[in-house]
Amino acid sequence: MQIKLIADNLKELAFTDQLPNSLNEYLVPGATSVSASGSFGHVLFQQIQSNGIFIRLQHFVLNRASTFTMMEFEPLLKLRFHLINHIQYHMEGLGNLVFYEQGYNLLYIPFQNNRLYFQNAGVYFSIDIHFPVYVLSQKLPPLVLMNEFQKKVLHQQPAMLVPVNQVASRSLLTHVHQLIQSGKRSTASLHSRSLTLLNLCLENISEHPVWEPVTLSMQEAQAIFLARTKMEENLKQEWTIKELTQLTGLNDYKLKTGFQQLYHSSPADYLRDIRMEKAWQLLSGKRYSVSQVAEEVGYTNLSAFSKAFKKYYHITARERSKEHNE
């Protein structure tokens, strides 16, 4: 990988393909992996490549606040998804940018000399899908914003497709995670899925654009992230607004508007979504009965779970349990 990373002590990090065991849980089948370690924790870069398109997965597993300078050596057209936690970049020519969790944008960066700011210890995860510039001349969904973006790319000027980072929907995130797993499939599948995802993003921006920037402070966003993480770790708990405000230190208004800005969802709807997604996964492969899955995702009443699952997916939980492994 043609990349250089300089830590906040001004020391260039030495990457190795001999990875520490603590990073095993983040590895993706079929990807080339390198890591670097220091007093800050660990950095893991993984890459999957096919026919001029490559996907880079970037994990920063940090035990303290940290700053890095990232340098790459060729112009890049990238579709960036930031999936876990929140990060602040300073990109030459674009200024200070915050990528909140589940945010995405299409970027063109002719010269790579970015500063990355991590305000807290924790895990940070982003995915960059790198496309050759000629992709912009192919048949893509019509988008007025693309005209100005293409002009800047043509003149090798830094560019963002949308001035405000967009929020990835649940369906869009599903496509992202499917793409991550395509590294163990054919290169043709990787190429096709990457272009499909680009088209879906452009369609989503065209139909449901986000124009208002997030008004949360980074500390408030971190509190919302904490609430989201605790909900995912404890699906059996009936999370109330009162419990979440006590957990985060935010008032009702900040909590609800924070979830809406970061995830386009209320806390209750977000809990329902992650419960249903977990149930869908557990029902695959016949390892668990429907009643076991219902209990695992927080339903004490089997009938209530069955009705909720049917309403969400338009098939019954028993029908799902009979399907083959995906």
N, C-alpha and C positions, 0 to 999 in steps of 0.2 A: 504494500500500500504506500503510495507516494504522499506521505503526510508527516508533518513534524509537530510535536506538541511540547511546549515549554511551560514548566510549572511556575508557581508564583515565587519560587526562589531563584528564578532565571536560569534554571538548569534544564537542558533538553532531556526529555525522557527517553530511556532506552527500551524499545519494544522487543518482545520475545514471543515465540509461539509455544513456549513452555508456560502454561497457564497455572496459576494457583488453584487449588481445589475449591476455594470459596467462590470462584466464578463459574463453576460447572453448571449451576442452575440457570445461567443466562445463555448458555450455548445453544446455537441453532444448527440442526443437522444440515450438512452440505456447505456450510460457510467456512471460509478461511479466517482464522482467528489469531489475533496478537493482543498482548496486554502489556501494561507498564504499571509499576507499583512505586509507592513512596510513602512519606509520612502522612500524606493526604488520604491514602487508601489505594484504590485500584481503578485503572481505566481499561476497558475492553472494547476493541474494535473488531467487528466481524464484517466480512464482505462476501456477497454472492454476485456473480457476473454472468452476462449472456448477451452476445450480439450487440455490443456497444452500450448496453444498459448495465449499470451495476448498482447494487443496493448495499448501503453501509449502515450497520447497526452500531450505535454508540452508547455504551453503558459507562457511567461514572458512578462508582460505588465509593462514597466519600465518608470519612469519619470526622470531618470538620469543614468549615467554610473554606473555599478554595477559589483560585483564579488561574486560568490557563490561557496561553496564546497558542492558537492553532494556525498552522501554515500549510497550504497546499500549493501545487506548482503548475496548475493549468486551469483555464476558465471552466466554470462549472454551472450547469443548468440543473437545479435540484428541486425536487418536490420534498419538502421537509415536513415530517410529522414529529411533534414532541409528545410522547405518550405518558411519561411518568414524571411527576414533580414539575417545577417551574424553573426556568433558566433565563438569565439575561445575557445577551450578546452585544458586543460592539463590533459592527461590521464596517470596514472601510467603505465609505461612499454611501452607506445607508444609516449610519448612526447607531443609537442604542435601541435594541429591539428586545422585547420580552416575549418568549414563547411559553405560554401557560399550558398546563396539561391538556392534551387532546387538541391542541392548536395545530394548524397547518397552513402552509403557503407555498407558492412557487417562486423560487429565487433564481437570479442569475448573478453570479459573483465572479467577475473577471480576474480579480486578484485576491488571494486568500491570506488575510492577516487579521484574524478575528480574536477578540478577547472574550473569554467565557467566564461569567461570574456565577458562582454557586454560594448562596447565602447561608446554607445550612448543611449539616451532615445529612446523608441519606442516599437513596438510589435515584439516579436520573437516567432516562432512556429516551433516545430519539432515533429516528430512521430517516436517512436521506436516500432518495431514489434519484440517481444521476442519469440524465438523458443526454444524448448528443443534440446539439443545437438544431440540427435539421428536422427534428421532431416537430418543431413549431410550424414548419411549412406543410405538415401533413394535415389531413382532415381532422379537425378538432371541433368540439362544440363551439358555436358562435358566441363570442364574448367581446364586448366593446373594449374592455380593459386590456385585452390581448394585443390590440393595435399599438398602444403606447409601450407595452412591455416588449414587443418584438422590435420596435424602433431602437430601444435602449440596448437590447441584445445585439442588434446589427452593428451598433456603434461601440460595442464592448463597454457599456456603462453599467454599473451596479443597478439591479432592478428587483422590485417585489411586485408580483402580479396584483395583489390587493393591499391597500395601505394598512388595513387591520387584519391581523391573523384570524383565519376562520376557525370555527369549532367543528370538529369531526363528529358526524352523527354516529349512532350505534351501528347502522348498516355499513357506513364507510369504514369504521374501525374493524368490522368483521372482514372486509376485503383486505385491509392492511395486514391483519394477522394471518389470513390465508396466503398472502404474498410472502410473508416471512417463512412460511413452511414450504414454499415452492422450491427452495434450494435443493431439496432432496428429490425433486422431480426433474423433468427434462428442461434443457435450457430454453426450448421453444415455449414451454409453459410459463417460465419466468418472464420472458420477453412479452408474451401476450398479456399476462396478468398486470405487468407494470404499466403498459399502455392503457389497459382497461381502467386501472386505478386513476391514471391521469385524466382520462375522459370523465370518470365519475366525479372527480374533484371539480373539474371545470363546470360540469352540469350542476353540481351542488352550489357552487358560487353563483352561477347564473340564476338559479331558482330560489335560493335561500341565502343571499349574501348577508354577512355581518358587517355593519358600517360603524357601529359604536364601539370604541375601545373598552377594554376591561377597566373598571374604575377602582378595583381593589388594590390595596397596597400589597407588596410582596408578602408581608407578614400575615395579612388577612387571607391571601391566596394560600399560604402555607397552612393556615388553620382549616380552610376548606379541604385541602388535600388530606390533612390528618383525619378529618371527619370521614371522608370518602374511603380512606384506607381502613379505618376501624370498622366501617360498615361492611366492607368486603371480607375482612378477617372474621367477622362475627355475624354471619347471615342469620343465625338462629335468634338473634336478639331483636326485639321489636323496638327499633330506634325511634324515639319521639323527638320532637323539636326541642323540648326541654333538656333531654339528655345530650343532644348534640350541641346546644348552646353552652351547657356546663362543660362539655369536653373541650370546646374550641375557645371559649371566652368571648364569642361573638353574640350580639343580640339577634332576635328573631329576624329582623329586617336584613342585616348583613349576611346571615346564614342563608336565607332563602334567595336573595339577589346574587349572592356569591355562587351558589349552585347553578342558578340560571345563567350567569355569565360564563362560567367555566365549562358547564356540562349541558347547557340548554335543557335543564330538567329541575324539577323540585326534588328535595331530599327523599320524599316518599316515592316518587316515580323512579328515581335513581335506584333505590333499594329494590323496588319491584323488578327493574331491568336486570340487575346483577343476579337476583335470585333466579329469574327465568333463564338467564344465560347459563348459570351454573347447573340448573336442572336439566337443560338441554344436553349439556356435556355429560352429566352423570347417567342419563338414561341411555346413552349410546353404549352398545356393547354388552348389554344384559348383565352387567356386574351387580346392579342394584335393582331392587324392586321399586315400584312406583311409590309405595308407602315409605320406604327407606329414603328415597330422594326427597319426598315431601318434607320429611323430618329434617333432613340435612340442610335444606334451604330455608328453614324457619316456619314451616306450616305445621301446626298441631292438628289441623283438621284435614283429612285426606280429600274430602269432597270440595273444600274451599280451594285446595291446591289444584285439583283436577279442573275445576271451572276456570281458575286463573290461567293455567297452562293452555287450555283450549282457546280462551279468549285472546291470549298473546300470540300463539303460533298457528291457530286455526287447524290444528290436529290434536288428538288426545294424547295424553302422556303415555298411555298403553300402546298407541300406534307408534309413537316415537321409540319406545323401548324394544319394539320388534324390528326396528331397522338395523341394518348391518353397521359395523364400525365405519366411521367416515375416514 
